[in-house]
Amino acid sequence: MTDHFAGDSRTNQERMLAGDLYIADDPKIVEAQRRAVRLAARYLAAYTEDPDAARPVVAELLGGLGAGAHIRPPLYVDYGTYITVGEDTFVNYNLTALDVAPITIGRDCQIGPNVQLLTPTHPVEPEPRRDKLEAARPITIGDNVWLGGGAIVLAGVTIGENSVIGAGAVVTKDIPANVVAVGNPARVIRSIQTRDDEDSAWQPDRTTPSGGNASSARRST
């Protein structure tokens, strides 16, 4: 195997945290991943009995959990430590948030079921990929964003505040604020009028990205 780190005295965990190529064989990386698995399992078990009593477990798992934020398990993470969830955000079942790089979810967001937030990347070239090199780029979800069920957000993407991502969309590049984006790859199909707009004819939009009626704020789709 090629020595990809000749002259680099950092550990693989240090390379990972710097956003550089690394190999996930560092004992500290392995222990951090095991910690995440244990806490995620504890959260699921505790939530089944009492969602309110389970909150301290998910707060321990994550890097930050805002007041009023609610996450329905199961929750799948790499570390949890590098995920922050803003106040009053609701996350539905089966979120996969691979936080090799930081994942920042803003305030008042709606995250539908089976959403994937994927920060890891791998070399396109076959040899370094065979040598198990990987890296990651952060994901940022702005305030009041709605991610429809099954949406996938890839490494390095930022989604601007108030935007809506349609169910099943694959977001490969940044999405600006105040738009609706759908498809694979996701593309902007229209803008969203807000109360801050000068147009006095503003009315709330009560349709989902797929055309149905909006569901309860605590049943994000």
C-alpha positions in Angstrom: 0.0 0.0 0.0 1.2 3.5 -0.8 2.2 5.6 2.2 -0.2 8.4 1.6 0.8 10.2 4.8 4.6 10.4 4.4 5.9 13.4 6.3 2.5 14.0 8.0 2.8 13.3 11.8 -0.9 13.8 12.5 -3.2 10.9 13.6 -6.0 9.9 11.3 -8.4 11.4 13.7 -6.6 14.7 13.4 -6.7 14.5 9.6 -10.4 13.7 9.7 -11.2 16.7 11.9 -9.2 18.9 9.6 -11.2 17.7 6.6 -8.2 16.0 5.0 -7.9 12.5 3.6 -7.6 9.9 6.3 -8.1 6.2 7.0 -10.6 5.3 9.7 -8.4 2.9 11.6 -7.5 5.3 14.5 -8.5 3.7 17.8 -10.0 7.0 18.9 -12.2 7.0 15.8 -13.3 3.5 16.5 -14.1 4.2 20.2 -16.1 7.4 19.2 -18.1 5.4 16.7 -18.9 2.7 19.3 -20.0 5.4 21.8 -22.4 6.7 19.2 -23.9 3.3 18.6 -24.3 2.7 22.3 -26.0 6.0 22.9 -28.3 5.8 19.8 -29.4 2.3 21.0 -30.0 3.7 24.5 -32.0 6.6 23.1 -34.3 4.3 21.1 -34.9 2.1 24.1 -35.6 5.0 26.4 -37.8 6.8 23.9 -40.0 3.8 23.6 -40.8 4.1 27.3 -40.8 7.8 27.8 -39.8 10.3 25.1 -39.3 13.2 27.6 -37.1 11.0 29.8 -35.1 10.0 26.8 -34.1 13.5 25.9 -30.9 13.6 28.1 -29.6 10.6 26.2 -29.8 12.2 22.7 -28.5 15.4 24.2 -25.4 13.5 25.3 -25.1 11.9 21.9 -25.2 15.1 19.9 -22.9 18.1 19.9 -25.8 20.5 20.5 -29.6 20.1 20.9 -31.6 23.3 21.1 -34.6 23.9 23.4 -37.8 22.4 22.0 -36.0 20.3 19.4 -37.5 16.8 19.0 -35.9 13.8 17.3 -37.8 10.6 16.7 -35.6 7.5 16.8 -34.1 5.5 15.3 -31.3 7.9 14.7 -28.2 6.8 12.8 -24.9 8.8 13.2 -21.2 8.2 12.8 -20.2 10.2 15.9 -23.1 12.5 16.9 -20.5 14.8 18.5 -20.3 16.9 15.3 -24.1 17.4 14.9 -26.0 20.4 16.2 -29.8 20.8 16.0 -31.4 24.1 16.5 -34.3 25.1 18.7 -37.8 23.9 17.9 -36.6 21.6 15.0 -38.5 18.4 14.5 -36.8 15.3 13.1 -38.9 12.4 12.0 -38.0 8.7 12.0 -34.8 7.2 10.5 -32.5 10.2 10.1 -29.1 9.1 8.9 -26.6 11.8 9.6 -23.0 10.8 8.9 -21.1 13.5 10.7 -17.5 12.8 9.7 -17.6 16.6 9.2 -19.9 19.0 11.0 -23.6 18.9 10.3 -25.5 22.0 11.4 -29.3 22.0 11.4 -30.9 25.4 12.1 -33.9 26.4 14.1 -37.5 25.5 13.3 -36.6 23.0 10.7 -38.8 20.1 9.6 -36.8 16.9 8.7 -39.0 14.2 7.1 -38.6 10.4 7.6 -35.6 8.6 6.0 -33.6 11.7 5.3 -29.9 11.3 4.8 -27.2 13.9 5.5 -24.0 12.5 4.1 -20.7 14.4 4.8 -18.2 11.6 3.8 -16.5 11.6 0.4 -14.2 9.1 -1.3 -11.6 9.4 -4.0 -12.9 8.9 -7.5 -9.5 7.3 -8.5 -9.6 3.6 -7.8 -6.2 3.1 -6.1 -6.6 5.6 -3.2 -10.2 4.4 -2.8 -8.9 0.8 -2.6 -6.5 1.9 0.1 -9.6 3.1 2.2 -8.9 6.8 2.0 -11.8 9.1 2.7 -12.6 12.6 3.7 -15.6 14.8 4.5 -17.2 18.2 3.9 -19.7 19.9 6.2 -23.4 20.2 5.6 -25.4 23.2 6.8 -29.2 23.4 6.9 -30.5 26.9 7.5 -33.3 28.0 9.8 -36.9 26.9 8.9 -35.9 24.5 6.2 -38.2 21.6 5.3 -36.5 18.4 4.0 -39.2 16.1 2.5 -39.1 12.4 3.3 -36.3 10.5 1.8 -34.3 13.6 0.7 -30.5 13.1 0.5 -28.1 15.9 1.1 -24.5 15.3 0.0 -21.2 16.5 1.3 -20.4 20.2 1.3 -24.0 21.4 0.7 -25.6 24.4 2.3 -29.4 24.9 2.1 -30.5 28.5 2.8 -33.2 29.5 5.3 -36.9 28.8 4.6 -36.2 26.6 1.6 -38.1 23.4 0.9 -36.5 20.3 -0.5 -39.0 17.9 -2.1 -39.4 14.3 -1.0 -36.8 12.0 -2.5 -34.6 14.8 -3.9 -30.8 14.4 -4.1 -29.1 17.7 -3.2 -25.7 17.8 -4.8 -25.0 21.6 -4.6 -26.0 24.6 -2.5 -29.6 25.7 -2.5 -30.3 29.4 -1.9 -32.8 30.7 0.7 -36.5 30.9 0.0 -36.9 28.4 -2.8 -38.4 25.0 -3.5 -36.1 22.4 -5.0 -37.0 19.0 -6.2 -35.5 16.1 -8.2 -32.3 14.2 -8.8 -30.1 16.2 -8.9 -32.2 18.7 -7.0 -33.0 21.9 -9.0 -34.9 25.0 -8.0 -38.4 25.2 -9.4 -39.7 28.3 -7.8 -39.2 30.9 -5.1 -41.1 31.2 -1.9 -42.7 34.5 -0.9 -42.1 35.5 2.7 -43.6 38.0 5.1 -40.5 40.2 4.6 -41.3 40.6 0.9 -42.6 44.0 -0.2 -45.6 42.3 -1.8 -48.6 42.9 0.5 -50.5 40.1 -1.1 -48.5 37.5 0.7 -50.4 34.3 1.7 -49.0 31.3 3.5 -48.3 28.3 1.2 -50.1 25.3 2.5 -49.0 22.7 0.0 -46.3 20.1 0.3 -43.5 19.7 -2.3 -45.4 16.7 -3.7 -48.7 18.7 -4.0 -50.6 17.3 -1.0 -51.9 19.2 2.0 -49.4 20.2 4.6 -49.3 17.8 7.6 -48.9 18.6 11.3 -45.7 20.3 12.3 -44.9 17.2 14.4 -45.5 14.8 11.5 -42.9 16.1 9.0 -43.0 14.2 5.7 
